[in-house]
Amino acid sequence: MLSISTEKKGNALVVTLEGRLDANSAKELEAEALGWIEAGDHQHVLDFRGVNFISSAGLRAILLIAKRLEPIGGKVKLCGLNATLMDVFEISGFSKLFVIVPTVAEAV
């Protein structure tokens, strides 16, 4: 199960995730992100401090969000990844695709 909450900080939408980002919750994240994009939020900061697991479906959801934002000048930044999640991002090559910083403040 994944909990998703949002907060505006400057021109960025900070998306706080808690729980597991897996096949079931990835669909929910994708749907919500498409709504944020349609509402005009084009700078997303995904805060992973509360995430304890990510599957390939979760990685795909993040990539989909980034691909939707790219043509309109938007961007996704990631923060708060624990060591296990960072390993997943490095092994998958996603660490080269995204800006990854330790804190929300640095991402904003």
Backbone bond lengths (Angstrom), bond angles and torsions (degrees), N, CA, C in turn:
res aa  C-N    CA-C-N  psi(-1)  N-CA   C-N-CA  omega(-1)  CA-C   N-CA-C  phi
1 M - - - 1.458 - - 1.528 108.79 -
2 L 1.322 115.35 142.92 1.461 121.50 -178.50 1.518 109.53 -126.68
3 S 1.312 115.61 132.71 1.460 121.90 173.75 1.523 107.29 -102.62
4 I 1.342 116.67 132.81 1.456 122.16 -178.57 1.518 108.51 -124.27
5 S 1.339 116.74 123.86 1.462 120.39 174.36 1.523 108.02 -132.85
6 T 1.339 115.48 153.08 1.460 120.17 -176.91 1.514 111.06 -128.80
7 E 1.332 114.14 155.02 1.459 121.67 177.73 1.524 107.49 -153.75
8 K 1.326 116.80 135.57 1.463 120.97 176.85 1.523 108.91 -83.29
9 K 1.335 115.55 131.53 1.465 121.88 173.38 1.519 106.56 -132.73
10 G 1.317 116.21 104.96 1.458 119.81 -174.45 1.517 108.67 64.88
11 N 1.336 115.83 -129.91 1.475 118.69 179.01 1.529 111.95 -94.43
12 A 1.326 117.12 7.09 1.468 120.94 -177.84 1.527 111.19 -102.87
13 L 1.313 115.07 144.50 1.458 121.85 171.23 1.526 106.47 -98.26
14 V 1.323 116.74 112.41 1.464 121.34 178.75 1.527 107.51 -89.10
15 V 1.326 115.09 120.73 1.460 122.49 -177.95 1.530 107.49 -108.73
16 T 1.316 115.84 110.69 1.462 120.87 -179.72 1.524 108.65 -93.77
17 L 1.319 115.01 123.82 1.461 122.12 -178.06 1.526 108.99 -111.10
18 E 1.335 116.13 137.41 1.462 120.38 177.19 1.525 109.47 -138.50
19 G 1.324 115.81 128.28 1.461 121.07 178.23 1.515 111.79 115.10
20 R 1.325 115.62 -141.42 1.463 122.47 -176.49 1.523 110.33 -107.46
21 L 1.329 115.51 130.53 1.468 120.70 174.40 1.524 106.29 -103.03
22 D 1.335 114.90 91.27 1.463 121.23 -175.55 1.528 110.09 -124.73
23 A 1.317 117.49 -166.87 1.466 121.90 -175.72 1.526 112.08 -56.88
24 N 1.318 117.71 -39.79 1.462 120.74 -179.08 1.521 112.12 -71.62
25 S 1.313 117.19 -48.51 1.463 120.25 -175.44 1.525 112.79 -78.56
26 A 1.329 118.07 -21.91 1.470 120.81 179.68 1.525 110.35 -62.33
27 K 1.317 117.46 -37.87 1.467 121.19 178.75 1.519 111.00 -63.17
28 E 1.328 116.12 -39.85 1.463 120.82 178.64 1.532 110.36 -65.47
29 L 1.340 116.45 -43.68 1.466 120.07 178.94 1.529 110.37 -62.10
30 E 1.319 117.60 -44.19 1.467 121.40 178.57 1.524 110.92 -58.16
31 A 1.324 116.74 -48.30 1.469 121.16 -178.19 1.528 111.11 -61.58
32 E 1.331 116.14 -45.11 1.467 119.09 179.59 1.526 111.02 -64.62
33 A 1.331 116.49 -41.44 1.471 120.28 -178.90 1.521 111.33 -62.84
34 L 1.312 117.39 -39.77 1.470 120.09 177.85 1.527 110.21 -61.64
35 G 1.315 117.11 -37.04 1.467 121.61 175.79 1.517 111.94 -64.67
36 W 1.335 116.79 -41.99 1.474 120.42 178.82 1.523 110.37 -63.40
37 I 1.326 115.47 -41.52 1.466 120.17 -179.18 1.531 109.73 -64.47
38 E 1.319 116.79 -45.51 1.469 120.82 178.38 1.521 111.78 -62.07
39 A 1.340 116.85 -30.99 1.465 121.53 179.53 1.531 112.19 -78.83
40 G 1.340 116.83 -4.78 1.459 120.23 176.57 1.516 115.70 102.18
41 D 1.315 117.62 4.68 1.473 120.20 176.76 1.524 108.74 -86.60
42 H 1.334 116.19 110.42 1.465 120.43 -174.21 1.522 113.98 -115.43
43 Q 1.318 117.52 -2.90 1.465 121.69 176.06 1.526 106.77 -116.79
44 H 1.330 116.60 108.05 1.464 121.10 -176.54 1.521 110.61 -110.71
45 V 1.323 115.74 133.91 1.463 122.43 171.52 1.519 106.09 -115.57
46 L 1.328 116.57 115.38 1.460 121.00 178.24 1.524 108.78 -95.51
47 D 1.322 115.44 115.64 1.460 122.36 -177.95 1.526 108.90 -96.39
48 F 1.335 115.64 111.64 1.466 122.31 -174.92 1.522 113.69 -97.58
49 R 1.333 118.82 12.63 1.474 119.93 -176.95 1.519 113.04 -54.33
50 G 1.326 118.04 -33.97 1.456 121.32 -177.42 1.519 114.71 -96.94
51 V 1.333 117.12 7.48 1.469 120.25 -177.97 1.523 109.62 -93.30
52 N 1.331 116.01 128.96 1.467 120.01 -178.95 1.523 112.95 -110.25
53 F 1.357 117.26 -4.06 1.462 120.56 -179.14 1.517 109.07 -158.52
54 I 1.340 116.47 140.10 1.461 121.12 172.12 1.525 108.28 -137.18
55 S 1.318 116.07 133.55 1.467 121.30 178.66 1.522 108.90 -101.84
56 S 1.329 115.83 178.18 1.461 120.13 177.23 1.530 110.54 -62.97
57 A 1.325 117.38 -30.57 1.471 120.58 176.66 1.525 110.57 -66.59
58 G 1.326 116.64 -36.17 1.463 120.82 176.34 1.519 111.28 -66.00
59 L 1.335 116.81 -42.63 1.465 120.89 176.60 1.528 110.24 -61.40
60 R 1.321 115.85 -42.41 1.460 120.62 179.30 1.522 111.64 -61.55
61 A 1.336 117.37 -39.38 1.473 121.46 178.87 1.522 111.08 -62.37
62 I 1.322 116.64 -41.62 1.462 120.78 179.11 1.523 109.88 -65.17
63 L 1.316 116.24 -42.11 1.463 120.40 178.44 1.529 111.07 -63.67
64 L 1.322 116.70 -41.34 1.463 120.67 178.44 1.533 110.88 -60.55
65 I 1.321 117.06 -43.86 1.468 121.00 178.67 1.524 109.85 -60.17
66 A 1.313 116.76 -46.06 1.469 120.96 -179.82 1.531 111.17 -61.73
67 K 1.330 116.38 -41.26 1.471 120.24 -179.78 1.524 111.67 -66.96
68 R 1.324 117.51 -33.18 1.470 120.70 177.23 1.530 110.79 -71.35
69 L 1.325 116.90 -33.23 1.465 121.01 -177.67 1.524 112.88 -80.13
70 E 1.309 117.45 -32.43 1.470 121.90 -173.37 1.530 113.93 -54.08
71 P 1.333 120.26 -48.65 1.473 119.64 -177.33 1.532 114.06 -65.46
72 I 1.337 116.86 -19.37 1.463 119.47 -178.95 1.532 111.82 -106.34
73 G 1.328 115.56 16.28 1.459 120.45 176.48 1.514 114.31 78.67
74 G 1.324 116.93 14.06 1.460 120.60 179.50 1.514 112.02 -86.71
75 K 1.321 115.06 172.59 1.457 120.39 -176.58 1.524 109.94 -152.22
76 V 1.333 114.81 150.97 1.463 122.16 173.22 1.521 107.44 -115.93
77 K 1.332 115.92 129.40 1.461 121.38 171.90 1.524 107.21 -118.75
78 L 1.320 115.68 148.27 1.462 121.72 -178.10 1.518 109.41 -116.65
79 C 1.327 116.05 144.88 1.464 119.45 176.23 1.521 110.17 -148.32
80 G 1.330 114.78 164.27 1.453 121.16 174.55 1.513 116.12 73.48
81 L 1.336 117.93 21.91 1.461 119.61 179.99 1.526 110.45 -74.13
82 N 1.335 116.62 130.34 1.465 119.34 174.93 1.536 108.39 -77.03
83 A 1.312 116.82 175.85 1.470 121.26 -174.87 1.527 112.03 -60.41
84 T 1.323 116.96 -39.97 1.464 120.34 -179.61 1.524 110.98 -64.96
85 L 1.336 116.79 -46.92 1.465 120.01 178.87 1.524 110.89 -64.14
86 M 1.320 116.92 -39.07 1.463 120.08 178.95 1.526 110.12 -61.32
87 D 1.326 117.22 -39.70 1.471 120.99 176.29 1.524 110.76 -59.66
88 V 1.329 117.05 -43.90 1.467 121.31 179.34 1.532 109.86 -60.78
89 F 1.327 116.82 -44.42 1.466 120.81 -179.45 1.530 111.41 -66.34
90 E 1.325 116.84 -36.82 1.466 119.39 178.90 1.528 111.56 -71.44
91 I 1.318 117.50 -45.34 1.466 121.55 -178.97 1.529 111.04 -63.29
92 S 1.333 116.47 -38.49 1.474 120.96 -178.53 1.528 112.73 -78.69
93 G 1.334 116.84 -12.02 1.462 120.34 -177.32 1.520 113.15 86.35
94 F 1.327 117.18 -1.71 1.464 120.69 -179.19 1.527 112.21 -67.54
95 S 1.328 117.27 -22.52 1.465 119.39 179.36 1.525 111.27 -65.64
96 K 1.333 116.88 -19.32 1.467 120.88 177.35 1.528 111.68 -88.60
97 L 1.319 116.99 -16.76 1.459 121.61 -176.93 1.526 113.65 -91.13
98 F 1.329 116.62 -23.00 1.459 121.05 -173.36 1.520 111.53 -126.01
99 V 1.334 115.06 151.83 1.452 120.91 169.78 1.523 105.92 -77.49
100 I 1.340 116.31 123.38 1.461 121.85 179.52 1.519 108.11 -123.07
101 V 1.321 115.81 121.35 1.460 121.56 -179.14 1.540 108.39 -129.33
102 P 1.340 117.10 162.27 1.457 119.32 -175.88 1.549 115.20 -68.16
103 T 1.351 117.62 -38.78 1.458 119.62 -171.04 1.525 113.07 -127.48
104 V 1.328 114.79 162.12 1.456 121.13 175.72 1.520 110.29 -60.19
105 A 1.340 116.06 -43.58 1.472 119.71 -178.58 1.525 112.02 -56.56
106 E 1.317 117.29 -40.28 1.461 120.85 178.58 1.525 111.64 -70.52
107 A 1.320 116.94 -32.20 1.463 120.69 -179.22 1.529 111.77 -73.38
108 V 1.323 115.79 -35.17 1.465 120.56 -177.71 1.521 107.71 -76.28
